[in-house]
Amino acid sequence: MEYRDVQQIAKDTIAYIRTVIRPGMNLREVRRLCEEKMLASGADSFWYWDVGAFVFSGDETAVSVSGREYITSDRVIGNDDIITIDLSPQNSQIWGDYARTIILEDGAVTDCIEDIRNEEWRSGLLMEERLHRELLAFALPETTFEALWQHINALIAESGFINLDFLGNLGHSVVKRKEDRVYTEQGNHLPLSAVQFFTFEPHIGIPGSKYGFKKENIYYFSEGRLTEL
């Protein structure tokens, strides 16, 4: 498999879970369904601490935790709820890495962000879309990871949000071993083009709120232009 194939497994899994997730479903069941779907689609394992799907709902969505410490809660999804799912399939040490925040209102998944009635949830997901657009507009092959970190964090703060990531970073390189990752963080002076692929996964919230938002894609440079995998 190629990187695009493994990333597609993750994308297809999020598309699938959006069709079956419902009020009354336990988060452990959501995790099980996601992991079974990825394995059935060609993943042979999960690269991030052997957890294929990190699933959070409600006020858990603002929590940032290492995969080493993650435990899926037995929370039950409500009629109006916010759920973040972060997937890490792999095949032969080729990684996928993909996350989305899903909104349920009146018991159904809201497909269009603009249709979300909860103002905070709508603004959070719209901000995630803005950050990914800004990445594509700002990042050049010579842009350093630190410069990207500074630029995006400034935009997050100026827009009235905070970075919720427990390490303060915005993503990492896609490699064969977890310990070889480099991060979009202060002090990393490598250019983005020094790595083959990198994730962009801002985990943001509004100060004082109990909710968090996340959108993660893998990106790479093609003929000098940043492109989503």
LUMKOLLO-202525 format. One line per field, with one value per atom (N, C-alpha, C): residue number from 1; residue in three letters; atom name; x negated, z, y negated. Coordinates in steps of 0.2 Angstrom, whole numbers, plus 5000, padded with zeros to 4 digits. Atoms other than C-alpha are relative to their C-alpha. Layout:
<pts>
n	NUM_...
res	ALA_...
atom	CA_...
X	X_...
Z	Z_...
Y	Y_...
</pts>
This chain:
<pts>
n	1_1_1_2_2_2_3_3_3_4_4_4_5_5_5_6_6_6_7_7_7_8_8_8_9_9_9_10_10_10_11_11_11_12_12_12_13_13_13_14_14_14_15_15_15_16_16_16_17_17_17_18_18_18_19_19_19_20_20_20_21_21_21_22_22_22_23_23_23_24_24_24_25_25_25_26_26_26_27_27_27_28_28_28_29_29_29_30_30_30_31_31_31_32_32_32_33_33_33_34_34_34_35_35_35_36_36_36_37_37_37_38_38_38_39_39_39_40_40_40_41_41_41_42_42_42_43_43_43_44_44_44_45_45_45_46_46_46_47_47_47_48_48_48_49_49_49_50_50_50_51_51_51_52_52_52_53_53_53_54_54_54_55_55_55_56_56_56_57_57_57_58_58_58_59_59_59_60_60_60_61_61_61_62_62_62_63_63_63_64_64_64_65_65_65_66_66_66_67_67_67_68_68_68_69_69_69_70_70_70_71_71_71_72_72_72_73_73_73_74_74_74_75_75_75_76_76_76_77_77_77_78_78_78_79_79_79_80_80_80_81_81_81_82_82_82_83_83_83_84_84_84_85_85_85_86_86_86_87_87_87_88_88_88_89_89_89_90_90_90_91_91_91_92_92_92_93_93_93_94_94_94_95_95_95_96_96_96_97_97_97_98_98_98_99_99_99_100_100_100_101_101_101_102_102_102_103_103_103_104_104_104_105_105_105_106_106_106_107_107_107_108_108_108_109_109_109_110_110_110_111_111_111_112_112_112_113_113_113_114_114_114_115_115_115_116_116_116_117_117_117_118_118_118_119_119_119_120_120_120_121_121_121_122_122_122_123_123_123_124_124_124_125_125_125_126_126_126_127_127_127_128_128_128_129_129_129_130_130_130_131_131_131_132_132_132_133_133_133_134_134_134_135_135_135_136_136_136_137_137_137_138_138_138_139_139_139_140_140_140_141_141_141_142_142_142_143_143_143_144_144_144_145_145_145_146_146_146_147_147_147_148_148_148_149_149_149_150_150_150_151_151_151_152_152_152_153_153_153_154_154_154_155_155_155_156_156_156_157_157_157_158_158_158_159_159_159_160_160_160_161_161_161_162_162_162_163_163_163_164_164_164_165_165_165_166_166_166_167_167_167_168_168_168_169_169_169_170_170_170_171_171_171_172_172_172_173_173_173_174_174_174_175_175_175_176_176_176_177_177_177_178_178_178_179_179_179_180_180_180_181_181_181_182_182_182_183_183_183_184_184_184_185_185_185_186_186_186_187_187_187_188_188_188_189_189_189_190_190_190_191_191_191_192_192_192_193_193_193_194_194_194_195_195_195_196_196_196_197_197_197_198_198_198_199_199_199_200_200_200_201_201_201_202_202_202_203_203_203_204_204_204_205_205_205_206_206_206_207_207_207_208_208_208_209_209_209_210_210_210_211_211_211_212_212_212_213_213_213_214_214_214_215_215_215_216_216_216_217_217_217_218_218_218_219_219_219_220_220_220_221_221_221_222_222_222_223_223_223_224_224_224_225_225_225_226_226_226_227_227_227_228_228_228_229_229_229
res	MET_MET_MET_GLU_GLU_GLU_TYR_TYR_TYR_ARG_ARG_ARG_ASP_ASP_ASP_VAL_VAL_VAL_GLN_GLN_GLN_GLN_GLN_GLN_ILE_ILE_ILE_ALA_ALA_ALA_LYS_LYS_LYS_ASP_ASP_ASP_THR_THR_THR_ILE_ILE_ILE_ALA_ALA_ALA_TYR_TYR_TYR_ILE_ILE_ILE_ARG_ARG_ARG_THR_THR_THR_VAL_VAL_VAL_ILE_ILE_ILE_ARG_ARG_ARG_PRO_PRO_PRO_GLY_GLY_GLY_MET_MET_MET_ASN_ASN_ASN_LEU_LEU_LEU_ARG_ARG_ARG_GLU_GLU_GLU_VAL_VAL_VAL_ARG_ARG_ARG_ARG_ARG_ARG_LEU_LEU_LEU_CYS_CYS_CYS_GLU_GLU_GLU_GLU_GLU_GLU_LYS_LYS_LYS_MET_MET_MET_LEU_LEU_LEU_ALA_ALA_ALA_SER_SER_SER_GLY_GLY_GLY_ALA_ALA_ALA_ASP_ASP_ASP_SER_SER_SER_PHE_PHE_PHE_TRP_TRP_TRP_TYR_TYR_TYR_TRP_TRP_TRP_ASP_ASP_ASP_VAL_VAL_VAL_GLY_GLY_GLY_ALA_ALA_ALA_PHE_PHE_PHE_VAL_VAL_VAL_PHE_PHE_PHE_SER_SER_SER_GLY_GLY_GLY_ASP_ASP_ASP_GLU_GLU_GLU_THR_THR_THR_ALA_ALA_ALA_VAL_VAL_VAL_SER_SER_SER_VAL_VAL_VAL_SER_SER_SER_GLY_GLY_GLY_ARG_ARG_ARG_GLU_GLU_GLU_TYR_TYR_TYR_ILE_ILE_ILE_THR_THR_THR_SER_SER_SER_ASP_ASP_ASP_ARG_ARG_ARG_VAL_VAL_VAL_ILE_ILE_ILE_GLY_GLY_GLY_ASN_ASN_ASN_ASP_ASP_ASP_ASP_ASP_ASP_ILE_ILE_ILE_ILE_ILE_ILE_THR_THR_THR_ILE_ILE_ILE_ASP_ASP_ASP_LEU_LEU_LEU_SER_SER_SER_PRO_PRO_PRO_GLN_GLN_GLN_ASN_ASN_ASN_SER_SER_SER_GLN_GLN_GLN_ILE_ILE_ILE_TRP_TRP_TRP_GLY_GLY_GLY_ASP_ASP_ASP_TYR_TYR_TYR_ALA_ALA_ALA_ARG_ARG_ARG_THR_THR_THR_ILE_ILE_ILE_ILE_ILE_ILE_LEU_LEU_LEU_GLU_GLU_GLU_ASP_ASP_ASP_GLY_GLY_GLY_ALA_ALA_ALA_VAL_VAL_VAL_THR_THR_THR_ASP_ASP_ASP_CYS_CYS_CYS_ILE_ILE_ILE_GLU_GLU_GLU_ASP_ASP_ASP_ILE_ILE_ILE_ARG_ARG_ARG_ASN_ASN_ASN_GLU_GLU_GLU_GLU_GLU_GLU_TRP_TRP_TRP_ARG_ARG_ARG_SER_SER_SER_GLY_GLY_GLY_LEU_LEU_LEU_LEU_LEU_LEU_MET_MET_MET_GLU_GLU_GLU_GLU_GLU_GLU_ARG_ARG_ARG_LEU_LEU_LEU_HIS_HIS_HIS_ARG_ARG_ARG_GLU_GLU_GLU_LEU_LEU_LEU_LEU_LEU_LEU_ALA_ALA_ALA_PHE_PHE_PHE_ALA_ALA_ALA_LEU_LEU_LEU_PRO_PRO_PRO_GLU_GLU_GLU_THR_THR_THR_THR_THR_THR_PHE_PHE_PHE_GLU_GLU_GLU_ALA_ALA_ALA_LEU_LEU_LEU_TRP_TRP_TRP_GLN_GLN_GLN_HIS_HIS_HIS_ILE_ILE_ILE_ASN_ASN_ASN_ALA_ALA_ALA_LEU_LEU_LEU_ILE_ILE_ILE_ALA_ALA_ALA_GLU_GLU_GLU_SER_SER_SER_GLY_GLY_GLY_PHE_PHE_PHE_ILE_ILE_ILE_ASN_ASN_ASN_LEU_LEU_LEU_ASP_ASP_ASP_PHE_PHE_PHE_LEU_LEU_LEU_GLY_GLY_GLY_ASN_ASN_ASN_LEU_LEU_LEU_GLY_GLY_GLY_HIS_HIS_HIS_SER_SER_SER_VAL_VAL_VAL_VAL_VAL_VAL_LYS_LYS_LYS_ARG_ARG_ARG_LYS_LYS_LYS_GLU_GLU_GLU_ASP_ASP_ASP_ARG_ARG_ARG_VAL_VAL_VAL_TYR_TYR_TYR_THR_THR_THR_GLU_GLU_GLU_GLN_GLN_GLN_GLY_GLY_GLY_ASN_ASN_ASN_HIS_HIS_HIS_LEU_LEU_LEU_PRO_PRO_PRO_LEU_LEU_LEU_SER_SER_SER_ALA_ALA_ALA_VAL_VAL_VAL_GLN_GLN_GLN_PHE_PHE_PHE_PHE_PHE_PHE_THR_THR_THR_PHE_PHE_PHE_GLU_GLU_GLU_PRO_PRO_PRO_HIS_HIS_HIS_ILE_ILE_ILE_GLY_GLY_GLY_ILE_ILE_ILE_PRO_PRO_PRO_GLY_GLY_GLY_SER_SER_SER_LYS_LYS_LYS_TYR_TYR_TYR_GLY_GLY_GLY_PHE_PHE_PHE_LYS_LYS_LYS_LYS_LYS_LYS_GLU_GLU_GLU_ASN_ASN_ASN_ILE_ILE_ILE_TYR_TYR_TYR_TYR_TYR_TYR_PHE_PHE_PHE_SER_SER_SER_GLU_GLU_GLU_GLY_GLY_GLY_ARG_ARG_ARG_LEU_LEU_LEU_THR_THR_THR_GLU_GLU_GLU_LEU_LEU_LEU
atom	N_CA_C_N_CA_C_N_CA_C_N_CA_C_N_CA_C_N_CA_C_N_CA_C_N_CA_C_N_CA_C_N_CA_C_N_CA_C_N_CA_C_N_CA_C_N_CA_C_N_CA_C_N_CA_C_N_CA_C_N_CA_C_N_CA_C_N_CA_C_N_CA_C_N_CA_C_N_CA_C_N_CA_C_N_CA_C_N_CA_C_N_CA_C_N_CA_C_N_CA_C_N_CA_C_N_CA_C_N_CA_C_N_CA_C_N_CA_C_N_CA_C_N_CA_C_N_CA_C_N_CA_C_N_CA_C_N_CA_C_N_CA_C_N_CA_C_N_CA_C_N_CA_C_N_CA_C_N_CA_C_N_CA_C_N_CA_C_N_CA_C_N_CA_C_N_CA_C_N_CA_C_N_CA_C_N_CA_C_N_CA_C_N_CA_C_N_CA_C_N_CA_C_N_CA_C_N_CA_C_N_CA_C_N_CA_C_N_CA_C_N_CA_C_N_CA_C_N_CA_C_N_CA_C_N_CA_C_N_CA_C_N_CA_C_N_CA_C_N_CA_C_N_CA_C_N_CA_C_N_CA_C_N_CA_C_N_CA_C_N_CA_C_N_CA_C_N_CA_C_N_CA_C_N_CA_C_N_CA_C_N_CA_C_N_CA_C_N_CA_C_N_CA_C_N_CA_C_N_CA_C_N_CA_C_N_CA_C_N_CA_C_N_CA_C_N_CA_C_N_CA_C_N_CA_C_N_CA_C_N_CA_C_N_CA_C_N_CA_C_N_CA_C_N_CA_C_N_CA_C_N_CA_C_N_CA_C_N_CA_C_N_CA_C_N_CA_C_N_CA_C_N_CA_C_N_CA_C_N_CA_C_N_CA_C_N_CA_C_N_CA_C_N_CA_C_N_CA_C_N_CA_C_N_CA_C_N_CA_C_N_CA_C_N_CA_C_N_CA_C_N_CA_C_N_CA_C_N_CA_C_N_CA_C_N_CA_C_N_CA_C_N_CA_C_N_CA_C_N_CA_C_N_CA_C_N_CA_C_N_CA_C_N_CA_C_N_CA_C_N_CA_C_N_CA_C_N_CA_C_N_CA_C_N_CA_C_N_CA_C_N_CA_C_N_CA_C_N_CA_C_N_CA_C_N_CA_C_N_CA_C_N_CA_C_N_CA_C_N_CA_C_N_CA_C_N_CA_C_N_CA_C_N_CA_C_N_CA_C_N_CA_C_N_CA_C_N_CA_C_N_CA_C_N_CA_C_N_CA_C_N_CA_C_N_CA_C_N_CA_C_N_CA_C_N_CA_C_N_CA_C_N_CA_C_N_CA_C_N_CA_C_N_CA_C_N_CA_C_N_CA_C_N_CA_C_N_CA_C_N_CA_C_N_CA_C_N_CA_C_N_CA_C_N_CA_C_N_CA_C_N_CA_C_N_CA_C_N_CA_C_N_CA_C_N_CA_C_N_CA_C_N_CA_C_N_CA_C_N_CA_C_N_CA_C_N_CA_C_N_CA_C_N_CA_C_N_CA_C_N_CA_C_N_CA_C_N_CA_C_N_CA_C_N_CA_C_N_CA_C_N_CA_C_N_CA_C_N_CA_C_N_CA_C_N_CA_C_N_CA_C_N_CA_C_N_CA_C_N_CA_C_N_CA_C_N_CA_C_N_CA_C_N_CA_C_N_CA_C_N_CA_C_N_CA_C_N_CA_C_N_CA_C_N_CA_C_N_CA_C_N_CA_C_N_CA_C_N_CA_C_N_CA_C_N_CA_C_N_CA_C
X	4996_5000_4996_5003_4995_5003_4997_4998_5007_4993_5013_5005_4995_5021_5002_4998_5019_5004_4996_5025_5007_4993_5040_5004_4997_5044_5003_4998_5045_5006_4994_5056_5006_4994_5068_5003_4998_5069_5004_4996_5075_5006_4994_5087_5005_4995_5094_5003_4998_5095_5005_4995_5105_5007_4994_5118_5003_4997_5120_5000_5000_5116_5007_4993_5132_5000_4999_5138_5001_4999_5137_4994_5006_5121_4994_5005_5107_4993_5006_5090_4995_5004_5082_5002_4998_5093_4998_5002_5089_4992_5007_5070_5000_5000_5074_5002_4998_5083_4995_5005_5070_4994_5006_5056_5001_4998_5065_5000_4999_5069_4993_5007_5050_4997_5003_5044_5003_4997_5057_4998_5001_5052_4992_5007_5033_4995_5005_5025_4998_5003_5014_4999_5001_5012_5001_4999_5013_4993_5007_4997_4999_5001_5001_5002_4999_4999_5006_4996_5009_5008_4993_5025_5002_4998_5034_5004_4995_5048_5000_4999_5047_5006_4993_5065_5001_4999_5070_5007_4994_5087_5001_4998_5095_4993_5006_5082_4994_5007_5069_4997_5003_5067_4994_5006_5056_4994_5006_5045_4995_5005_5028_4996_5004_5019_4996_5004_5005_5003_4997_5010_4998_5002_5000_5004_4996_5012_5008_4993_5028_5004_4995_5043_5007_4994_5059_5005_4995_5073_5006_4994_5090_5006_4995_5099_5005_4995_5115_5002_4999_5118_5007_4994_5132_5004_4996_5146_4997_5004_5136_4993_5006_5118_4994_5006_5100_4995_5004_5089_4993_5007_5070_4997_5003_5063_4993_5007_5044_4998_5001_5039_4992_5007_5021_4999_5001_5022_4992_5006_5006_5000_5001_5001_4992_5007_4983_4996_5004_4977_5002_4997_4986_5006_4995_4996_5006_4995_5013_5001_4999_5018_5005_4994_5035_5005_4995_5047_5005_4994_5064_5004_4995_5076_5007_4993_5094_5005_4995_5109_5007_4993_5126_5005_4995_5141_5007_4993_5159_4999_5001_5151_4997_5002_5144_4993_5007_5126_5002_4999_5126_4994_5005_5117_4997_5003_5115_4999_5001_5106_5004_4996_5116_5007_4993_5132_5000_5000_5126_5003_4997_5137_4996_5004_5126_4994_5005_5116_4993_5007_5100_4998_5002_5099_4999_5001_5102_4994_5006_5089_4994_5006_5076_4998_5001_5078_4998_5002_5078_4993_5007_5062_4995_5004_5054_4999_5001_5058_4996_5004_5051_4992_5007_5034_4997_5003_5032_5000_5001_5035_4994_5006_5022_4994_5006_5010_4998_5001_5012_4998_5002_5010_4993_5006_4995_4994_5006_4984_4997_5004_4970_4995_5005_4956_4995_5005_4944_5003_4997_4956_4998_5002_4950_5006_4995_4960_5001_4999_4957_5004_4996_4963_5007_4993_4979_5003_4997_4982_5001_4998_4980_5005_4995_4991_5007_4994_5005_5002_4998_5005_5002_4998_5005_5007_4993_5021_5005_4995_5029_5001_4999_5026_5004_4997_5031_5008_4993_5048_5004_4996_5052_5000_5000_5047_4993_5007_5033_4998_5003_5022_5001_4998_5028_4995_5004_5014_4995_5004_5005_4992_5007_4988_4999_5000_4993_4999_5002_4989_5006_4995_4999_5000_5001_4994_4993_5007_4979_4999_5002_4970_5003_4998_4976_4994_5006_4962_5002_4999_4960_5000_5000_4957_5002_4997_4966_4994_5006_4949_4997_5004_4943_5004_4996_4957_4996_5001_4953_5006_4993_4966_5000_4999_4973_5001_5001_4967_4995_5006_4956_4994_5007_4938_4998_5001_4940_4999_5002_4930_5000_5000_4932_5005_4995_4941_5005_4995_4957_4998_5002_4950_4995_5005_4937_5003_4997_4950_5005_4996_4960_5008_4993_4977_5000_4999_4983_5008_4993_5000_5001_4998_5009_5006_4994_5021_5001_4998_5025_5005_4995_5034_5002_4999_5043_5006_4994_5056_5001_4999_5063_4998_5002_5056_5006_4995_5066_5006_4994_5077_4998_5002_5078_5000_5000_5078_4993_5005_5064_5001_4999_5062_4994_5006_5050_5002_5000_5048_4993_5006_5033_4999_5002_5026_4992_5007_5009_4999_5002_5000_4993_5006_4986_4999_5002_4977_5000_5000_4981_4998_5002_4971_5000_5001_4968_5007_4994_4986_5003_4997_4994_5006_4994_5007_5002_4997_5018_4999_5001_5014_5007
Z	5000_5000_5000_5000_4997_5006_4995_5009_4999_5002_5000_5001_4999_5001_5008_4993_5020_5003_4998_5022_4998_5002_5012_5004_4996_5024_5006_4995_5038_4998_5003_5027_4999_5001_5023_5006_4993_5041_5003_4997_5046_4996_5004_5032_5002_4997_5038_5006_4993_5056_5000_5000_5052_4998_5002_5044_5006_4995_5060_5007_4993_5075_5002_4998_5085_5007_4993_5102_5003_4996_5115_4999_5002_5107_5005_4996_5119_4996_5004_5114_4999_5001_5116_4994_5006_5103_4994_5005_5092_4998_5001_5094_4997_5003_5090_4993_5007_5074_4996_5004_5068_4999_5000_5072_4995_5004_5064_4992_5007_5048_4997_5003_5046_4999_5001_5048_4994_5005_5036_4993_5006_5024_4998_5002_5024_5005_4995_5039_5004_4996_5048_5007_4993_5064_5001_4999_5072_5003_4998_5074_5007_4994_5089_5006_4993_5105_4999_5002_5096_5001_5000_5097_4993_5006_5081_4999_5000_5086_5007_4994_5099_5000_5000_5103_5006_4994_5114_4999_5001_5117_5005_4995_5126_5002_4997_5138_4999_5001_5134_4994_5006_5117_5001_4998_5126_5003_4996_5134_4995_5004_5126_5004_4996_5131_4996_5004_5125_4999_5002_5117_5005_4995_5130_5006_4994_5144_4998_5003_5133_5002_4998_5140_4997_5003_5130_5005_4994_5142_4998_5001_5143_4999_5001_5140_4994_5005_5130_4996_5004_5115_5001_4999_5118_4994_5006_5106_4997_5003_5104_5003_4997_5106_4995_5004_5100_5001_4999_5096_4995_5004_5090_5000_5001_5082_4996_5003_5078_4999_5002_5068_4998_5001_5066_4997_5003_5054_4997_5003_5047_4996_5004_5034_4998_5001_5034_5001_4997_5044_4996_5003_5032_5003_4995_5042_4996_5001_5040_5006_4994_5052_4998_5002_5051_5006_4995_5063_4998_5001_5063_5006_4995_5075_4997_5003_5072_5005_4996_5078_4999_5000_5082_5003_4997_5084_4998_5001_5086_4998_5002_5085_4994_5007_5068_4999_5002_5061_4996_5004_5054_4995_5005_5037_4998_5003_5033_5007_4994_5046_5001_5000_5042_5003_4998_5047_5008_4993_5065_5004_4996_5077_5006_4994_5092_4997_5003_5089_5001_4998_5098_4996_5004_5089_4993_5007_5072_4999_5001_5075_5001_4999_5081_4994_5006_5066_4994_5006_5054_5001_4999_5063_4998_5003_5059_4993_5007_5041_4998_5002_5041_5001_4998_5049_4994_5005_5036_4993_5006_5022_5001_4999_5030_4999_5001_5030_4993_5007_5012_4997_5003_5008_5003_4997_5020_4999_5000_5019_4993_5006_5006_5002_4998_5005_5005_4995_5014_5006_4993_5028_5005_4995_5044_5004_4996_5056_5005_4995_5069_4997_5003_5057_4999_5000_5054_5006_4993_5072_5003_4998_5076_4996_5004_5062_5002_4999_5065_5008_4993_5084_5001_4999_5082_4997_5003_5071_5005_4995_5084_5005_4995_5097_4998_5002_5087_4999_5001_5083_5006_4994_5101_5002_4999_5102_5004_4997_5112_4997_5002_5107_5006_4995_5117_5001_5001_5112_5007_4994_5128_4999_5001_5120_4996_5004_5111_4993_5007_5094_4996_5005_5078_4995_5004_5070_5000_5000_5066_4993_5006_5052_5000_5000_5046_4998_5000_5048_5001_4999_5051_5008_4993_5070_5004_4996_5083_5002_4996_5091_4995_5005_5074_4998_5002_5072_5002_4998_5072_5000_4998_5077_4997_5002_5071_5007_4993_5087_5000_4999_5093_5001_4999_5091_4994_5006_5075_4994_5005_5062_4993_5006_5049_4995_5004_5033_4999_5001_5030_4994_5005_5014_5002_4998_5024_5002_4999_5027_4994_5006_5015_5001_4998_5024_5007_4993_5039_5001_4999_5048_5002_4998_5052_5004_4996_5067_5006_4994_5077_5004_4995_5093_5003_4997_5098_5004_4996_5110_5001_4998_5116_5008_4993_5133_5005_4995_5148_4997_5002_5137_5002_4999_5140_4993_5007_5121_4996_5004_5109_4993_5007_5090_4997_5003_5079_4993_5007_5060_4999_5002_5054_4993_5007_5037_5000_5002_5030_4994_5006_5018_4998_5003_5006_4995_5006_4993_4993_5007_4975_4995_5004_4963_5003_4997_4976_5004_4998_4981_5005_4995_4997_4998_5002_4994_5005_4995_5005_4997_5002_5004_5000
Y	5006_5000_4994_5006_4982_4996_5004_4968_4997_5002_4962_5005_4994_4979_5001_4999_4980_4994_5006_4962_5001_5000_4966_5005_4996_4980_4996_5005_4967_4996_5004_4956_5004_4996_4970_5002_4998_4975_4994_5006_4957_5000_5000_4957_5005_4994_4974_4998_5001_4969_4995_5005_4954_5002_4997_4965_5004_4995_4976_4997_5003_4965_4997_5001_4962_4998_5001_4956_5007_4994_4970_5004_4996_4977_4999_5001_4980_4998_5002_4972_5006_4994_4989_5004_4997_4996_4996_5004_4981_5002_4998_4986_5006_4993_5004_5000_5000_5000_4997_5004_4988_5005_4995_5001_5006_4995_5015_4998_5002_5005_4999_5001_5000_5007_4993_5018_5003_4997_5024_4997_5004_5010_5001_4999_5015_4998_5001_5009_5006_4994_5022_4999_5001_5013_4992_5007_4996_4997_5002_4985_4996_5004_4974_5004_4997_4984_5006_4995_4998_4998_5002_4988_4997_5002_4986_4994_5005_4974_4997_5003_4961_4996_5002_4956_4996_5005_4941_4997_5004_4933_4995_5005_4918_4997_5004_4910_5004_4996_4924_4997_5003_4915_4995_5005_4902_5003_4996_4915_5002_4998_4917_5005_4995_4933_5005_4996_4944_5007_4993_4961_5005_4996_4969_5001_5000_4964_5000_5001_4964_5006_4995_4974_4998_5002_4974_5001_5000_4969_5004_4996_4978_4995_5005_4962_5002_4998_4963_4993_5006_4951_4997_5003_4939_4998_5002_4932_4994_5006_4916_5000_4998_4920_4998_5001_4916_5006_4994_4931_4999_5001_4930_5007_4993_4946_4999_5001_4947_5007_4993_4962_5001_4999_4970_5007_4993_4985_5000_4999_4992_5007_4994_5005_5001_4999_5012_4993_5006_4996_4994_5006_4984_4998_5002_4973_4996_5005_4964_4996_5004_4950_4995_5003_4942_4999_5002_4933_4996_5005_4925_4999_5001_4917_5001_4999_4923_4997_5003_4914_5004_4998_4922_4995_5005_4911_5004_4996_4919_5007_4993_4936_5002_4999_4934_4996_5003_4930_4994_5006_4912_5000_5000_4913_4994_5006_4895_4995_5004_4884_4994_5006_4869_5001_4998_4879_5001_4998_4882_4994_5005_4873_4997_5003_4872_4996_5005_4856_5002_4998_4862_5005_4995_4878_4998_5002_4870_4996_5004_4857_5003_4996_4869_5004_4996_4880_4995_5005_4865_4997_5003_4859_5006_4994_4877_4999_5001_4874_4994_5006_4857_5001_4998_4864_5004_4996_4877_4996_5004_4864_4996_5004_4853_5004_4996_4867_5001_4999_4870_4993_5006_4851_4998_5003_4848_5005_4995_4864_5000_4999_4864_5006_4994_4878_4997_5003_4866_4998_5002_4862_5005_4995_4869_5002_4998_4879_4995_5005_4865_4994_5006_4851_5002_4998_4861_5000_5000_4864_4993_5007_4845_4997_5003_4840_5002_4997_4852_4998_5002_4849_4993_5007_4831_4999_5000_4833_5003_4997_4844_4995_5005_4831_4994_5006_4816_5002_4998_4826_5002_4999_4828_5008_4993_4847_5001_4998_4856_5007_4993_4871_5005_4995_4886_5006_4994_4898_5000_4999_4905_4998_5002_4901_4994_5007_4885_5000_4999_4892_5000_5000_4892_5006_4994_4908_5003_4997_4919_5003_4996_4928_5007_4994_4944_5005_4996_4957_5008_4993_4976_5002_4999_4975_4994_5006_4964_4995_5003_4959_4995_5003_4952_4993_5006_4938_4994_5007_4920_4996_5003_4908_4992_5007_4891_4997_5003_4882_4995_5005_4868_5004_4997_4872_5005_4996_4883_4996_5004_4874_5004_4996_4888_4997_5002_4883_5005_4995_4891_5005_4995_4899_5005_4995_4908_5007_4993_4922_5001_4998_4932_4998_5002_4929_4997_5002_4920_4999_5002_4918_4993_5007_4902_5002_4998_4905_4995_5005_4889_5003_4998_4894_4994_5007_4878_5000_5001_4872_4992_5007_4855_5000_5000_4850_5000_4999_4856_5004_4996_4867_5008_4993_4886_5004_4997_4890_4999_5001_4893_5003_4998_4895_5002_4998_4904_5002_4998_4907_5002_4998_4917_5003_4997_4920_5001_4999_4926_4996_5004_4914_5001_4999_4914_4995_5005_4903_5004_4997_4907_4994_5006_4896_4994_5006_4884_4997_5003_4882_5005_4996_4889_5003_4997_4902_5005_4995_4913_5007_4993_4932_5003
</pts>
